[in-house]
Amino acid sequence: MSTSLGRRTVHILAAVALLVVLAVHFGTPATAAEPTGAAAQERGGEYVGPGWCETASLVGSRNTARRAAALAALDRKDCFGNLLDDSPFAEPIVRDHRDESYGALSNAAVRPLGGGPGYLRVVSRPTAVVHTAEELRAALLAAAVAKSSLIYIDDAAEIDLSYCAQQPIPGDCQEPRSRPTSCSGYSLVVPANTTLASGRGRGGSRGARLFSRTFADCPLFDVKGAAVRITGLRIHGPDSSIENDEPIHCGGESTGIGLSSDGPSRWGTEIDNNELSSWPRAAVGIDGVQGVRVDHNVIQFNRRYEHNNTCGAHNYGLGYGVVVGPGSVAIEANVFDHNRHDIASDGSAGAHYTATYNLVLDGAVDHSFDVHGGKDRGDCTNVAGSAFVIHHNTFLQSHEPAVRIRGIPLRGAWIYKNQTRDDSEGGAFTQINSSGNFTVSDNATRVNLFPAWSVSFGGASFWQWQQFEGTDTRDVAVGDFDGDGAMDVMRATGNGWQWSKSGREGWAFLNTLTQPTSQLALGNFVGASFTDVIRAAGGEWQVSEGGTSQWRSLYATTAPVTSAAFGDFEGDGHTDAFFADGSAWSIVQSFSPRVTRHYTQPYKLSELRFGNFVGDSKMDVLRSTGSEWLVWDRVSRTWSHLGFSSVPLSRLTFADFDGDGFTDIARSTNGRWLVSWGGKSGWEVLNTSDQDLGSLVIADLNGDNKADVLSKQSPDA
């Protein structure tokens, strides 16, 4: 006992000495002249331009005394008397200090964060593409014998890769979520020199969706070789919940993409521009592989954290965005949200990650970046991996630490130039169980960038961050101001109109006109490519063509624009105006020259709603009897039954959420969005949200013909 206590005392003293050495050596980078030549070598690196970038090898530190002090603070001897050794996984430690700003948004060169629209490395679509699960499996088998393969999955494909979705259905499938007896019956092996791709971000595409409902302790995609790239896809797992009280998941916590080798192997795999969600174990798991890059992905809702004893007395937490054992990974420009740990490591010898320019939103289940120590592994050491470099990330949750290292890294942890919402560096960046080899300096605290705009694609996806923006969605209008087929967002300021491309980019100048959006109507009144803007003024309606020209006369009338409904009632691609005064309807079909159609109908505008319900490309009219929906279309000119409902029209939202050309009817109730497809089906769950659809912006923001939902959100609201 006395020997153990004495050894720990030495460790503590050595750790204090080491922190002093590191504070001197790795303090805030100088803003004056940068070191060159011998001076640069003394700092452990070389001058590389504005700022400096220092590199040190895991094996062979230039400063023997400093290395000896670091090792003295470590207890590397495991329960069997073996010293943990990371030399098989030798890896350069790169600490880049060229960017003097703070946080994930500071470097335009790495944007767009999370990939998607604006991402420049989208793979070109080849002539032959994959559409089905059978075609994908065949292509992967063929890639195993080819020297190099591109497997491109059709952008619109939605492919069920569940074990029990195979044909014929395996005999051990008791239900759609059943697992195989071995991973070989489920995991899809991605061989060396293979690119698996789709078109996320090109032309508004969200990329092919590959999903699995299988609970199996296996990766869906099992990378087995060098030079693999997985890009432009949506890869969705079976369960996004924190707790799952169904025993079906016990022993079967799934992983999306796994990279494993008996190693050490340097494969140079890249996983970029994907949407990775709902994996109970991990979206990306790395073991025995070095040189991996995980960049420009949206990684969210991977958040398993069991403490209900469903799977026995041993409670546990998984839910990793990216997790690494022995091996190395560079993690850059991702958007993380609602993961238990966005990045984690088991802390074994040889584990190394560098995390830069990542945006971490406020939905953390536990601390964001994590490294286990020997106490967690129960191996009688205090080793927490090899090396961890964490800089220029933005952490926007403060209810849990941003970073927690649960022991002493063999080589060190360096944390700098990050932004945190926490009040202090000490609260955000923590080391527990042991102290040493842990350097925290020059981070920005009390940073809160909220509120932000978030979008639910098709009204059915998880919320995804668009941009930090405080403009209320009730104060904006939507239209296509660049002619790309996707709706943009417009607002009025005292200096003129501004627009945000797809609600994702910052505000750009549109016009010097200043009328508020509440006094305007938007549509294709003059042209068919760009959205025009109209207002009522001086006994006429006036139009600003494309929202960029000055006002000119459009239509002589004293009616305010709020007295009309707007839509394509004639099916000619132009926006018409619909008036209803309780005795007759008037539809102004076009304005140059003006053509008006009249119909005798005893319904006011407030009693009517509009959409395409009969599928003839013309806007139809809907009313409610109190128990039934009836539709009037211009061709039949009669009221026809659509569906049964007693929900008041004022509580309903009309939009095409599935992109089939028919208008769907949706409503919010008890924390859920319900939808009647085309107004003909019964109510089905579209999404789970406590936000009222009626107060949100509904528009096709990515040009895929599906109505998206835009919301302003803040964790403080």
N, C-alpha and C positions, 0 to 999 in steps of 0.2 A: 504493500500500500504506500509506504514512504517513498519508494522508488518512483511509483506512478505519479504521486503528487509533485515530487521534485522535477520530474521531466516536464510536467505541465507548466510549472513555474518558469522553467527555462524557455519553454515555448512562448509564454506570454511576454517575457522580456525581449525575446528575439523578435516577436511580432511588433512590439512598440518600436524597437530600433529600425526594423524594416520600414515601417510606415514613415519614420522620419527621413530615411534615405530616399524613399519613393517620392515623398512630398517635395524634396529638394530637386530630385532628378526630373520628375514629370509634372512640375507645376504648370500654371497657365502659360501657354506659348507666348513668347515675346512678340510684340507687334512692331518692333523696330527691325533693324537689319537681321536677316536670317543667317545662321551659321553655315559655313562652307568648309570643305577640306577636313583638316584634323579636328576642327571644332564640331563639325557635323558627326564625325566618327565617334567623338567623345560622348555625344548625346545618343549614340546608338542608331544612327540612321544617316540619311543623305539629304541634301537640299534638293528639293524637287519643284521649286517655283514659289508662288506666294504662299507662305506658311511652310511647314515642314512635315515630312512623313518619316517616321522612324520604324525600322524593321529590326527585329531580333529573332534569332533562331531558338527553337525550344531546346535544342541541344548545342551548347557552346556559347553561353553568355559572354559578352566582351568584358563584363565586370565581374571577376571571380569573387571578390569580396561581397558584392551585392547578392550574387547567386548563393553564396554560402549562408548569408543571413536569411535569405528566403527559405532555404531548405531546412535551416535550424528551427524555424517556426512550425514546420510541418511534422505531423505524425504519420509517416507513410507506411509503417509496419502494420500489416493486417493481422487478423486473429491467428494466423498460422505462422507468423514470423516472416512473411514475405514482404519485400518492399515493392509498393506500387510503382510501376515504371511506364512512363509515357513515350519513351524513345522510339518504339516502333511506329508511333504516329507523329513523328517530327513534323512540325508545321511552322512556317514563318508567322510571327506576330506583327501585324501591320497596324500602327497607330497613326492615322492620317490627321494632321492638324492644319491642312491648307484652308479649310473653310472656317472663317472666323465667326460666322453667324451661328444661330442656335436652332435646333429642332428640325423636323422632317420636311417642312415646307421651304427651307432656306435655299435649296439647291434646285434651280429650274432644270438642270440637266438630267435629273433622275425622275422627273414627273412624266406622266401622270401617276400619282400614288395609287396603287391598286390596279394599274393597267386599265384596260377597256378603251373607250374612245380617246384617240390621241396617241395611243401606244404605237410606236414606230416599227416594231419588229414582228408584226403579224405575218404569219406564213402565207404565201400566195396559194390560192386554191388551185390544185391540179385538175386535170380533166376527170380522172377517176377518183371517186370519193366513196367513203364507207357510209352506209345508211342504217345497218342493222347490227345486232349483237353477233349474229352468225358471220357476217362479213368482217367484223372487227376481229373476232377470234381467228378466222382464217388468215387475215392480214398479218397478225402477230406471229402466227406459226410460220408464215412465209418469210417474215423478217428475220427469223432465227437462222435461216440458211442463206440469207442475202448479205452482201457486204455493207449495204447502206439502204435504209428504207425510210420513206415518208408515208405515214398513214394519216390521211386527212379525213376527218369525220365531218359530214355535211353540217353546215351551221345550224340548220333547223332541226337536226335529229334529236330525239329524246329516246335514249336507249336504256332499257332495264337490264342491268348486269347482275341481278340477284341470282344466287345459286338456283333457286327454285323457279326462275323465269326461263331456264334453259329448256330446249325442246329436244327430245321428249323430257318431261318433268322427271327429275331423279326420284327413285323409289323411296328415299328417306325423307322426302319433303312432307312434313305434317301440315305446314302452313307457309304462306309466302315468305316469312322471315326465317325459316329454318336454315340451319347451318350444315355444311358438309362434314363428313368424317375426317377429311384431310384438306389442307389448303390447295392441294393440286387440283381438286375438283372445282375450285372457285376462283383463285387468284389468276389474273391475266399477266403472264410474264412478258415484260418489255425487254427485248434483247439489246445487245450493244449496237451502237450506231443507228438507232431508231429515233425518229421524230414522230411523236404522236401529237396531232395538232387539230385545231379548228380555228374559226375566225373571230373570236371575241374581240370587239372593238372596231372591226372594219365595217363601215357603213351602218353603224348602230347595232351590229349583231352581238348577241350575248354569248355566242358560241354554242356548240353542241352540248347537250346535257346528258352526262353519263351518271347513272344513279344505281344504288343498291339498297335493298331492304334487308340484306342478310346480316345477322348477328354472328360473326365468326372472328376468332382471334387471328385474322389473316389480313394482309393488305389486298385491296381490290386490284391495284396495279403493283406488281412486284418487279422492280427494276433489277436486272441482272447483267450488267455490263457497262462499259464505258461509252461516253459520247451519246447519252440519251437526253432528249429534250421533250418535255411534256408542256404544251403551251396552248393557250386560247380556248380552254375547255371549262365547262362547269362540271365538277366532280362532287356529287352529293351523296352523303351517307345515310344510314338508317335511322338516326336518332339525334335530335338536337337538344334533348332535355338534359337538365342537370341530374335529376333523380329519375330513375325508372324502376318502378316497383313490380314490374313483370319479370319473373325469373328467367325469361327467354334470353336476356342479355348476359346473364352470369357466365363468365368464362368465355364470352364472345364479344368483347369490346373491339370494334372494328377500326381499321386504319385505311385511309384513302390511298396514299402512295407510300410504299415501303422501299427503302434501299438498304440491302443487307449483303454483307460479305464476310467471309472468315478473316479477311483482311490482314494487315491494312491494304486497302485498294484505293487507288486514285482514279476516279471515273470521270470527273468533270461533268456530272449531270446537272442540267438546268431545269427548274420548274418555274415557269414564268407566265404571267398574264392569264391566270386561272381564277376561278371562283371555287373555293374549297370550304365545304361546310358540312355539319351534322355528322362528324366522325367522333364516336365516343372515346376512342383511344387517342388518335392523332390524325390530323390532316396529312402530315408528312412525317415519316419516321426514318431515321438514319442510324445505321449501326455498322461499323467497320469500314465505312467509305469516307474518303476525303475529297475535297475540291468541289463540293456540291454548292450550287447557287439556288436560292429560293427568292425570287424577286418579282415585284409588280403584281402580286396576287391580292385578292380579297379573301381573307381567312377569318371565318366567323362561325359562331354557334357550334364550336367543338368544346364541350364543357362538362363532361361527366365528372361528378363529384358525389360519390355514394356514401351516405352515412345513415341509412335507414335499415341496415342489416339485411337487406333483401338477399344478398348473396352469401350470407353467413355472418359470423361475428366480426370478420375483418372488414372494416370500412376502408375505402380507398378513394383516391382522386386521380383521374387521368385528364382527359379534355385538353390535349395539347394542340396548338397550331402547328408548331415545328418542334420535334424532339430529337436530340442527338445523343448517342452513346459515344463510344470511341469513334473518332472521325471528326470531320470539320465541315462547316457550312457557313456561307456568307448569306445573310438574310437582309435584303435591302428593298426599300420603297414599297413595302406591303401595307395594307390597311387591315388592322386587327380589331376585332370587336367580339364580345360575348364568348371568349374562350376562358377555360379555367386558368391555363397558363398560355400566353401567346407563344412564348418560346421557352423550352425547358431542356434540361440535360440530366442524365442520371449521375453526372459528376464522376464517372469512372476515369481512370488515367487515360489520357489521349483525347478526351472530349474538348472540343474547341468550337466556339461560334463567334462570329462577328456580326453585330446587328447595327445597321446604319439606315437613317432616313425612313424609318417606319413610323406610321401613324397609329397610335393606340387610342381607341375611343373609350367611352366611359362605361362599357358594359362588362367590366372584368368580374369574373367569379372569384378569383384569387389574385395574388400578385402577378404582374404581367410577365416579367422575364425571370426565369428560375434556374438555379443550379443546385442539385442535391449534393450533400456531403456524406462523409462516412457514417455519420449517425443515422442518416436515412437508409443507407444500404446495410447497416449493421456489420461492417467489415473491420471494426476496431481502429479505423484511421479517422483523420479529420480532413481528408483530401476531397476537394470539390473541383474535379476536372483539371484541365491543364491551363487554358487561357481563354479569356472572354474580353472582347473589345466592344464597347457599347457607346456609340456617339451619334449625335444629330438625330435622335428619336424624339417624338413628341408623345408624352403620356398624359392623357386627359381624364384619368380617373385618380382620385385621391383617397378613396375608401380602403384601398389596399396599396402596399408598396409598389413602386414601379419595377424595382429589381431586388431580388433577394438571393444572395449567395450563401449557402448553408454549410460553409466550411472554408478551407483555404485552397485556392487554386495552386497547382504546382508551379505555374509560371507567373500568374497574375491575372487580375481583373482591372480594367481601366475604363472608367465611366466619365465621359466629359461631353460638353456642348449639347446636352439634351435639354429638353423643356419638360417640366413637370408641373402638374397642377398643385402638388403638395406645397406646403408652406416652407419646407426646408429640404436641403439635400439629405440630411440625416434621416428624415422620415421617408423619403422616396427611394433612397439607394442604401440597402441594408446588408449587413453580413451578420450571420448568427452562428452559434455553436462554437466558433473559433474565430480568431482575428489574425489577419496577415495577408500580404500580397493583394491588397484591395485598395485601389486608388480612385478616389472620387474628387473631381475638381471642375470648376468653371461650368456649372450647369445653371440654367435659368429656372427659377421657382415661381410659384403663384401665377402660372400661365393658364388662362382659360380662354379658349378660342370660340366657345359656344356663344350663341346658338348656331345650328347648322341646318342645311337642307339635306334631307334624305329622301330616297325614292324606293318605292316598292314596285318592281317591274311586273306589269300585268296585274297589279294589285295582289299578287300571290306570293312574291318573293319576300325574303327577309328585307328589312330596311337596309339600304346601302347608302353610305355617306356620299354626298355629291360635292359640297363645298361648305365652308364656314360662311354663313350669311344670316344677317339679322332681319332682313325684310320679311314682313309677314306675308304669307301666301294669299291672304285675303286682299292684299294691296297690289297684286300683279295680274297680268293677263297673259295669254299664251297665243303664239302664232309662229309660223315658219318664216323667219326673217332672212334666212340665207339660202332658201330653196333646196335644202338637202332632204326634205321629206320628213324631218323630225321637228317637233314643236320646240320652240324656244320660249323663254320667259321675258316679259317686258314689264318695266316699271316707269313711273313718272316721277321726276324730281324737279326742283325749282330751276334747274339748269337745262332741262330737256328730258327726252325719253332715252332710256338705256335698255339694252337687252343682254341676256345671259344665254349663251349657246346651250341648249338642252337643259338649262338650269344647273349646268355642271361647271361652267367657266365664269370668270369674273365679268363684271359689267363692262360693256362697250357702248360707245356713243351711237345713237340711232337718229335722233332728230332734235332740233332746238325747241320743238313744240312742248308745251308743259301741261296740257290738259290731263287730269288724273284718270286712271284707268276706269274708275266708276262711271265716267261720262262717255266712255267709248264703246264701240263694238268692233270686233275683229273678224275678218273673213276674206275670201277671195272674191271681192266685189268687181275688180277691174281685170286683173290677171289671174292666172291659175297656178303660178309658181311661188310667188311671194305673198305673204299675208298683208292685206290692206287694213287701214284703220279709218273708221268713220266717226263723225260726231254730228250732233244737231246744233245749228247756229243760224240765226237770222231767217227763219222760215224755210230752211232747207237742210238737207244732210250734205255734209262735205266729206271728202275722202283725202287721205294722205296715202298715196300709192306706195306699197311696200313699206309703209311706215317711215319713209325717208323723205318724201316730197312735202312741200307746203300744201296747205288746204286748197282744194278746188271744189267747185259745185258738183254734186252727184245727183241729187233728187230733191225736187221741190215738195216739201211737206212741213207741216207744223208739229208733227208727232215727234216726241222724244225717242231716242234709240231704245230706251228702256221699255217702250210700249210694244216692241216687236220681239219675236223669236227669230233666230238666224240659223239657216242650214240650207243644204242643197235639196230643195223640194222637187226640182225638175230633172235631176240626174245629169246635168251638163257640166259639172265641175266648178260652177260658180255659186257663190253664196246668195241666197234669196232671203227676203224679209217676209215674215208671216205675222199678220195682224188678226186679232179676234176680239170683237166688241160685245159678244153675247147674242148677236143676231146674224152676223155674217163673218166669213173669213175672207181676207184678201191676201194674196201671195204676189208680191212684187218679184217677178222672175228675173228680170235684168234691168239695168239702169241706163244702158246706152245702146239702143233706145229702151225706154221703160215698157215692160209688158206686165200686166196685172191680171191675175185670175181671181174670180170671185165664187164663193160657195156659200149657200145658205145653211148655217149651222148655229145652234143656240148655246154655244159654249164660249166662255171667256178664256183669255190667254192663261190665267192663273189656274184654270181647271184642266189644262192640257200639258202633256209632255211629248217629247219628240225623239225619234230614232229610226233606224232601219230594221223593221221587224218582219217584212215580207220578202226581203232579199232582192229587190229590183233596183238597187242603187239610188233610190229616191227616198227622201226623208218622209216618214210616216208620222201620224198623229195618234197619241194614246190618251185615253181617259179611263177613269175608274168609276164603277157604279157603287163602290163601297164594298163589294165582294168579288168583283170580276174586272179584269183588264180587257178593254176593247180597243181595237186598232182600226183607223181609217187610213186607206191609202188612195192616192190620186187616180190610180188606174181603175179600181173597182168602185170607188166613191161610195163605199158602204162601210158600216161598222162590223167588224168581225171579232170573234172571241180569240183572245191570246192566252190568258191564264187566269187562275183564281187567286185573289189576294184581298185582304181587308186592310193592308198597311196604307196609311194616307200617302198621297203622292209627294207631300212635302218632306217625307222621310226617305225618299228613294233617290238613288243616283243612277243615271243612264249613261252607259259607255260600253264599248266593245272590249272586254277584258281578255278574251281568248283569240282575237284576231281573225274570227271566221266570217266577218262581214256583217254579222247581225248584232244589234244592240242588246246588251245584257242589262239586267235590272238588279241593283245591289242595295244593301242597307246595312247599317251598323246596329248591333244589339248585343248587350252583355259581353263586351270585350271581343266580339268577333265581327268580321265582315261576312255577310251571307250574300249569295248571288243566285238569281234565277237565270239560267243560260237562255238567251234570246227571249226571255220573259215566258218561256214555255215549260221549263223544268220546275220541280220543287226547289225549295231553298236548300242550297248546299254551302258548306264553309269555303270561303275564298281565302281568308287569312285570319290571323289572330292579332287584334290590335284594339287598344282602348281609345283610339282617335276616331272622331266622327268623320265618315267619308264626306258628308255634306259640307264640311268646312275646309276641305283640302283641294288642291289643284289636281284635276283629272285630265290627262293629255298623253299622247304618244310622244314620249321624250326621246326615244331612240330610233324611231322610224321603222319598227317591226309590225306596225298596224295593230298593236295591242295598247290599250289604255293603261298608262302608268299612274301612280299616285305620288304626288310630291308634297312633302310636309316640312314645316320648320320645327325642329326639335331642340330641346335643351334639357340636360339632366336636372337643372335647377327649376324648371317650369312646374 
